[in-house]
Amino acid sequence: MTKKEIKNRIEKLKKEINLHRYNYHVLDQESISEAALDSLKNELFKLEQENPEFITADSPTQRVGGQAVEKFVKSEHFSPMLSLFDAFSEKDMLDWQDRLGRFLSDNKLANFKPDWTYYCEVKLDGLAVNLKYKNALLVEGATRGDGKIGENILSNLKTIDSIPLSLNLPDEKYLKSMNLDSNLILKIIKSGLIEVRGEAIMTKRRLEKINKLYQASGKPLLANTRNAAAGSLRQLDPRLAVERKLKFYAYDLIFYENGKRLNILLSRQNSELLTKILGFKVPENNKLCNNLEEVFKMHQYWAKNKNKLDFNIDGLVVKINELKWWDVLGIVGKAPRYSMAYKFPAEQATTKIKDVVWQVGRTGVLTPTAVLDPVNLGGAIISRSTLHNMDEIERLDIMIGDTVIIERAGDVIPKVISVLKNLRSGSEQKIYTPKKCPICDSKVDKLKEEVAFRCLNSRCYAVNLRQISHFVSKNALDIENLGPKIVEQLLNEGLISDFADLYGLKKEDLLALERFGDKSADNLIKSLEERKKVKMPRFIYSLGIRHVGEESAQALSDLIISSIKDGLNDKNYLKPAEISRAVLSLKREEIEGVDDFGPIVSESIYEFFRDEHNLKIIEKLNNFKLEIVFEKEPKISSENMLLFKKTFLLTGTLSSLTRDMAKAKIKELGAKVLPAVSKKLDFLIVGENPGSKLEKAQELGIKILSEDDFLKMINFYGNK
Ligand code: IVH
């Protein structure tokens, strides 16, 4: 992108992000998912980092938190409601742990031995709420707002049964058994100030129930549990909140003495226990982990099983359990060092459509596939996504160059769900159905009353499938772990459209398919990687040139090498494109001149390398960096070998030995068999019924050997 284009993109991104933020934070309407918005913010952040001259004070990257709505009375929190840093991978978490260690030693705080454990909590996805209790009574309840000041929504919060209006008093003995300062704690509960923070949520079951009712009465449906919770608490009629039956789960308990925050609960685990005793609900799934290994296990478990819970969670909140560290580590900006939001992989992301390619299915149906700017979605890099058909493209109004939101729900294959049209620059291109089949060039048409366009050549799919299957078969590239069923699956899912595409497969592509597990996906990728180096005759055979079997492939391979012999230097491999170039530069007669080729084989070879589709596939293989290895000339230990570096060619039938035996003998004695008559030929061996080679050799004045001459030359009869 040019600087001007970058500036435009930044402006467009800012506008788009601000629009969705306003909808969400001020109007309580979610016009884009949080994950997709994050994806846009990431793009903006990256562009700004690379081009800092375009950062403006009003950029969404420059602020944190929401904005209070005017209609509610403001409520100031006793201490700020912080936000959390996000981690998306095990590496992020390990880096965090390292950072804390470094922070301690840099600030000479290392006399505190970092011997902490981690308290891991499920990260509920609802509305953050701060409750103030004075003399054990609920006196105020507010949203987070900008972290310092929120909106007092007490009347609405009072409709939530799991928010106690007064606190239970804990048993003194119990507090003592936890090694806590029971006197101070009881004093503050009874006659001091406490804040309890947590998340107000709607359960999934409740959302379903309400939506059924709303549907029956024609009311607009609630989009998701988070919106439902936020929407019902941030409106002025508490009756609506009653109907929504929200729940409140507490995740923080703060004691104040003389307006100062106290740290008297020793551990987060203790703090949670006490919160429960005071009368609050806490998630039963929270757990103490001794180290990050255990945290990772818990994270993996819930990333997989989060759907089993009746509330939505979008990650874990990992907190250092021993509270003494909280003060030592402190806060950076608006987030504490002692805690991390360890998110589950996002299931939505934004990316750009670079191109659209068309897949031909079993029945000839053409399916458009979007080629995407690779993007991380749910932990996997996604670079393709099916667009289903032309109707879908029109319904979503997709153009090449568009920024789109892609989604993966559960294990299904990712799909484009919408286009961010505000981000268009004007250079986007409309998508058309191809007039000709991308595989066989036949006519493409729409059958009556069908949505789909088809390639009208009924053999097209079958031929393509057969070609790919041939490419991977035992005598061709011999790619293990890739049977015909899998080839069919890959083709049907649009992951490949020819055999070269196999090399572009990513593990993540395979994981999205039935029958593929972690191991089988790894194995296939490994097999493909191993077959990037392949012997030339095998490679030529695998191209599936009509009438070219293994023997002809060997002969063509020899012909190619001899035709570019001088340009080879020390190389022992050619790139696929060098092979097609070499064949293209051969004249028809040169191919026909090869001993083993009849006219049909020669014609087929000649045409194959002039077909645009074939050349495109070879070009792709070239881009995947395949190395086509050829045998060097036999290493000769002694230059006294009988026929050192001499060249031979046979025509007609020999009576004493087969052609193959003769060729082997020639090679064994340090000589070479040439594929055709040329000036480079030293001897032409003539058997019974010689072909046109004899005439040609005579024209060039090449020495002609009878079978007997040849046998004598190679000492066939021994030294009698
Ligand atoms: S702790 C400094 N614990 O996640 C501590 N937050 O930015 C700040 N959340 O909107 C919060 N579950 O409402 C904490 N167990 C949990 C949580 C949790 C959900 C929300 C919180 C805030 C966001 C963090």
Residues whose N, C-alpha, C, O or C-beta is under 5 A from the ligand:
A	BS01	IVH	L82 S83 L84 E121 V122 K123 L124 A128 G198 E199 Y251 V317 P336
